[in-house]
């Protein structure tokens, strides 16, 4: 990385860059930029409880039965056919002949709230008093891609704006140098729904996600081309500005916006690398997230980056756990124990660390942390010791952002087959997080080809009981 | 009766396309009743035969060139506005070149046009570019946006469609030949029914397969893919041809437009028999080699599937794993044409579906066009009717259909003037906007039909107008903007930013690297490995070996649903998942980062710098040439001075950075 040079800091860059601008001072330039950027902060529809969202996307579908939803009856019925009284569901692979599979995990009560968590997630067990565990999630699709689209965009088909894009569209960003909406994919590869699940859909490209990848080039196009010095580039950007200004005929908002986009681009170039440099974090914090430990280093680092981004005003961060195939996702078709133990060992500690760290920094109240996948897993066994996809009842949890802590909301039936008490559809979850961000699901809409499109498609129900008074 | 005055209805009925079937019995959905208020909506009215406004004063007579101008001038005068003066010649040739071909004019072409003394100089320019093979490439791109063309399935596997390029080439050829639009519509919807022996028409019928396609392992019933396939086929007909958002009526009666849920499923009825048809074009040798590889794999798969029924859960796991392994081993399918055919025996029964869910089957329906455009009580045809899609296509392209010609004329207008007369080109319903110049839209639509549905004729009547030739800045800019900020009345031409493809193509052209080869399989360029990692099946990305192919026009690069190239994405290229009637023109920082630091712009800046150095000797000449190449005009004195100052620098990188600056300048990125 030795050929990559960045300006020391933004102010340094800007002051040097704009000495030739004349009457326009630094501060007025900054003010102008804010006004012209499509990502300028926008007022919420009503008072917001939260300013930012971190979605810990557990791709592939973690089992509710091995994590947050204990079902003693399931263990009793292990090896039997599912009693007809529980009703029917449709699966991708499991069929009528499959047998119920008890869990090998043991559950215990934790915290003041006494919420039950399995021994698969000992670290998340420590934060239960900050969690609102929704045990009655359900979605419409039992295949990955379609379920992932619905989780992300409210629609079972691709092409519609994702949650992050809607938030960026509705609220802009508090940061003047970082994107409003960041996705940090799993370095193992993409989950099934691929790139389209994160996109801006028909919203303008300004609201597209910035993908911060692992590896040498976390962000495309942030580094200077080989052989070009910062000093040289400074002259070039000055030159571009002068050329464009030489052609300005009176007021021209679009051209001014283009000029200001170059300034923002430079701020991104100087600020974004700084965010990846976690060396100034205290060792205790690094340890908390498991940075430096082989299993947790990657996910821990990404959770830590999520906190750093939220601190700097990024609106929506999606940290992806899982991708690149069933083995490296929560998609435990063949051996639930092996798969989930592995996924938990990578993610449990960093997940808990994020909530703890946000809390002690006073950021948890204004940040929603959301955990979960596109579905849960079947009470029936698949291939002996695995579980199939399962969309009719599963668990997600919320923390911070004005939500109740230490609470279990809703319930599935006695074998975890269907959400029977206070069922929560993805659209209800979407409506609720929008609400906490101060956005009305109906107002946040765009007319697209004859329809007022919104994240919740048809109206979602705000889960009032889980919101702190 | 309002809204049903199509002249040729009786002809259609006589030909057996309508009203012919006996009323269905049993649990058939009602035929729908439409209120007079619903029938009165402007877009459902017959296209009016309007006479262009007349003017007697000399100023008007001097300005008016085509009838388009009379409509525009009448509205302008109504608002006490006057048109902007004509743009200069250099501006005009650049504008016309981009609008028709998506490519910049060369400095020599600009010089020749500026110096052309013929009174027909401009007309000749338009004709020359209409005849250019690159015209089809530009206008195909617009159409491909509308029909959400892509070369992979999307969803989980995003399986490649290596032969999808044939449809792209069909569209390019159709525009280049100026194929009548009604024929173009019929061929896409029903090419296989028109002539199953014609390769061209079989490829055209692949239109019905352009949508994203979900394929899954395991339980196919759960995948509900047939419903999704039918939905894709039906929705695109509404959006692309009719400007009616029929998709809204999939789950319930349309909330705003008079489209009942029964109308939606009756439209879907035309596709009940439609099945895929891969017409193999591989050589006998290729076919033999393919069979040799595939036969043992398929035999093993069959055997494994057979043993599944008796297998225990543990064994099943092993079998499924092995099946997945075998699936990965399957070679790319044989070269084929992606067509459709009718499979009457395996036809899908069409029902109204509660909330659009395939499990909530309601009453049955047959096939019928949209009720709002038919007399009340028009009967449906049975689903078994022969050549169903051709019947639908004939209804769509019937000259009496009030929507089809309007929708296409409006699209063409939108691509020339920055916004359609109806600014929602896929939605002529109540939620769409009203036409800014309704009489003009009707006049254009009538002319379009009367002239034989020739799109090139629409270009002529629009581009030869004084309206089109206006400068993109008015002498009364401030005052007029206060009256009509979005320039709906057309008191100037709307400046536009180059689209993603145009930016890339122009950088290549200016750098002297553009490979103008036409047609053929799509190109995969070398991209950031991090992007390939985001694919479920990275093995699909196979970089095209011949490097010269990497410099071809962007329309010939692969359009993959799960990997939109970042360069395209930042410049508002559509995602190919939904129909895109109009691209956004957003302005944001990642665009600047892409053009400043991106691999493509930097690589081509080096080439441009080299070109300037070898083709011109003095610094002044290089500056002059650079501007003519990049912005189609010489630099103005200010620009010249700035460039001289910038280049007066011993740094060897200055020349390259100068070239890069041009790619980043508004003079390059905008068409005036």
HADDOCK unambig.tbl for C-alpha pairs under 7 A between the chains (distance, minus, plus):
assign (segid A and resid 90 and name CA) (segid B and resid 222 and name CA) 6.63 0.50 0.50
assign (segid A and resid 91 and name CA) (segid B and resid 222 and name CA) 6.84 0.50 0.50
assign (segid A and resid 92 and name CA) (segid B and resid 218 and name CA) 5.32 0.50 0.50
assign (segid A and resid 92 and name CA) (segid B and resid 219 and name CA) 4.86 0.50 0.50
assign (segid A and resid 92 and name CA) (segid B and resid 222 and name CA) 6.36 0.50 0.50
assign (segid A and resid 93 and name CA) (segid B and resid 218 and name CA) 5.03 0.50 0.50
assign (segid A and resid 93 and name CA) (segid B and resid 219 and name CA) 5.77 0.50 0.50
assign (segid A and resid 145 and name CA) (segid B and resid 155 and name CA) 5.75 0.50 0.50
assign (segid A and resid 145 and name CA) (segid B and resid 156 and name CA) 5.39 0.50 0.50
assign (segid A and resid 158 and name CA) (segid B and resid 577 and name CA) 6.43 0.50 0.50
assign (segid A and resid 159 and name CA) (segid B and resid 575 and name CA) 6.92 0.50 0.50
assign (segid A and resid 159 and name CA) (segid B and resid 577 and name CA) 5.13 0.50 0.50
assign (segid A and resid 159 and name CA) (segid B and resid 578 and name CA) 5.94 0.50 0.50
assign (segid A and resid 189 and name CA) (segid B and resid 533 and name CA) 5.20 0.50 0.50
assign (segid A and resid 189 and name CA) (segid B and resid 534 and name CA) 5.14 0.50 0.50
assign (segid A and resid 189 and name CA) (segid B and resid 535 and name CA) 6.86 0.50 0.50
assign (segid A and resid 190 and name CA) (segid B and resid 533 and name CA) 6.92 0.50 0.50
assign (segid A and resid 190 and name CA) (segid B and resid 534 and name CA) 4.47 0.50 0.50
assign (segid A and resid 190 and name CA) (segid B and resid 535 and name CA) 5.82 0.50 0.50
assign (segid A and resid 190 and name CA) (segid B and resid 536 and name CA) 6.04 0.50 0.50
assign (segid A and resid 192 and name CA) (segid B and resid 156 and name CA) 4.49 0.50 0.50
assign (segid A and resid 192 and name CA) (segid B and resid 536 and name CA) 6.32 0.50 0.50
assign (segid A and resid 193 and name CA) (segid B and resid 155 and name CA) 5.49 0.50 0.50
assign (segid A and resid 193 and name CA) (segid B and resid 156 and name CA) 5.17 0.50 0.50
assign (segid A and resid 194 and name CA) (segid B and resid 156 and name CA) 6.95 0.50 0.50
assign (segid A and resid 194 and name CA) (segid B and resid 534 and name CA) 6.60 0.50 0.50
assign (segid A and resid 194 and name CA) (segid B and resid 535 and name CA) 6.42 0.50 0.50
assign (segid A and resid 194 and name CA) (segid B and resid 562 and name CA) 5.88 0.50 0.50
assign (segid A and resid 195 and name CA) (segid B and resid 562 and name CA) 5.42 0.50 0.50
assign (segid A and resid 195 and name CA) (segid B and resid 563 and name CA) 6.66 0.50 0.50
assign (segid A and resid 196 and name CA) (segid B and resid 562 and name CA) 6.07 0.50 0.50
assign (segid A and resid 204 and name CA) (segid B and resid 584 and name CA) 5.93 0.50 0.50
assign (segid A and resid 204 and name CA) (segid B and resid 586 and name CA) 6.00 0.50 0.50
assign (segid A and resid 205 and name CA) (segid B and resid 570 and name CA) 5.95 0.50 0.50
assign (segid A and resid 205 and name CA) (segid B and resid 572 and name CA) 5.48 0.50 0.50
assign (segid A and resid 205 and name CA) (segid B and resid 586 and name CA) 6.23 0.50 0.50
assign (segid A and resid 206 and name CA) (segid B and resid 586 and name CA) 6.43 0.50 0.50
assign (segid A and resid 206 and name CA) (segid B and resid 588 and name CA) 5.67 0.50 0.50
assign (segid A and resid 221 and name CA) (segid B and resid 593 and name CA) 5.71 0.50 0.50
assign (segid A and resid 221 and name CA) (segid B and resid 594 and name CA) 5.83 0.50 0.50
assign (segid A and resid 221 and name CA) (segid B and resid 597 and name CA) 5.10 0.50 0.50
assign (segid A and resid 221 and name CA) (segid B and resid 598 and name CA) 5.36 0.50 0.50
assign (segid A and resid 222 and name CA) (segid B and resid 593 and name CA) 6.67 0.50 0.50
assign (segid A and resid 222 and name CA) (segid B and resid 597 and name CA) 6.86 0.50 0.50
assign (segid A and resid 223 and name CA) (segid B and resid 597 and name CA) 6.69 0.50 0.50
assign (segid A and resid 224 and name CA) (segid B and resid 597 and name CA) 5.69 0.50 0.50
assign (segid A and resid 225 and name CA) (segid B and resid 597 and name CA) 5.85 0.50 0.50
assign (segid A and resid 236 and name CA) (segid B and resid 657 and name CA) 6.44 0.50 0.50
assign (segid A and resid 236 and name CA) (segid B and resid 661 and name CA) 6.52 0.50 0.50
assign (segid A and resid 240 and name CA) (segid B and resid 661 and name CA) 5.67 0.50 0.50
assign (segid A and resid 240 and name CA) (segid B and resid 664 and name CA) 6.78 0.50 0.50
assign (segid A and resid 240 and name CA) (segid B and resid 665 and name CA) 6.05 0.50 0.50
assign (segid A and resid 243 and name CA) (segid B and resid 639 and name CA) 6.19 0.50 0.50
assign (segid A and resid 243 and name CA) (segid B and resid 665 and name CA) 6.87 0.50 0.50
assign (segid A and resid 244 and name CA) (segid B and resid 665 and name CA) 6.20 0.50 0.50
assign (segid A and resid 244 and name CA) (segid B and resid 666 and name CA) 6.02 0.50 0.50
assign (segid A and resid 246 and name CA) (segid B and resid 638 and name CA) 6.56 0.50 0.50
assign (segid A and resid 246 and name CA) (segid B and resid 639 and name CA) 6.84 0.50 0.50
assign (segid A and resid 257 and name CA) (segid B and resid 587 and name CA) 6.75 0.50 0.50
assign (segid A and resid 258 and name CA) (segid B and resid 587 and name CA) 6.03 0.50 0.50
assign (segid A and resid 261 and name CA) (segid B and resid 588 and name CA) 5.31 0.50 0.50
assign (segid A and resid 261 and name CA) (segid B and resid 589 and name CA) 4.41 0.50 0.50
assign (segid A and resid 261 and name CA) (segid B and resid 592 and name CA) 6.48 0.50 0.50
assign (segid A and resid 262 and name CA) (segid B and resid 589 and name CA) 6.09 0.50 0.50
assign (segid A and resid 262 and name CA) (segid B and resid 592 and name CA) 5.51 0.50 0.50
assign (segid A and resid 264 and name CA) (segid B and resid 589 and name CA) 5.74 0.50 0.50
assign (segid A and resid 265 and name CA) (segid B and resid 589 and name CA) 4.77 0.50 0.50
assign (segid A and resid 265 and name CA) (segid B and resid 590 and name CA) 6.56 0.50 0.50
assign (segid A and resid 265 and name CA) (segid B and resid 592 and name CA) 6.18 0.50 0.50
assign (segid A and resid 265 and name CA) (segid B and resid 593 and name CA) 5.84 0.50 0.50
assign (segid A and resid 324 and name CA) (segid B and resid 536 and name CA) 6.16 0.50 0.50
assign (segid A and resid 334 and name CA) (segid B and resid 317 and name CA) 6.49 0.50 0.50
assign (segid A and resid 382 and name CA) (segid B and resid 313 and name CA) 6.43 0.50 0.50
assign (segid A and resid 383 and name CA) (segid B and resid 313 and name CA) 4.48 0.50 0.50
assign (segid A and resid 383 and name CA) (segid B and resid 314 and name CA) 4.70 0.50 0.50
assign (segid A and resid 383 and name CA) (segid B and resid 315 and name CA) 6.95 0.50 0.50
assign (segid A and resid 383 and name CA) (segid B and resid 316 and name CA) 5.59 0.50 0.50
assign (segid A and resid 383 and name CA) (segid B and resid 317 and name CA) 4.03 0.50 0.50
assign (segid A and resid 384 and name CA) (segid B and resid 313 and name CA) 4.83 0.50 0.50
assign (segid A and resid 384 and name CA) (segid B and resid 314 and name CA) 4.63 0.50 0.50
assign (segid A and resid 449 and name CA) (segid B and resid 245 and name CA) 6.42 0.50 0.50
assign (segid A and resid 449 and name CA) (segid B and resid 426 and name CA) 6.06 0.50 0.50
assign (segid A and resid 449 and name CA) (segid B and resid 427 and name CA) 5.55 0.50 0.50
assign (segid A and resid 450 and name CA) (segid B and resid 245 and name CA) 5.87 0.50 0.50
assign (segid A and resid 450 and name CA) (segid B and resid 427 and name CA) 5.78 0.50 0.50
assign (segid A and resid 450 and name CA) (segid B and resid 431 and name CA) 5.17 0.50 0.50
assign (segid A and resid 450 and name CA) (segid B and resid 432 and name CA) 6.11 0.50 0.50
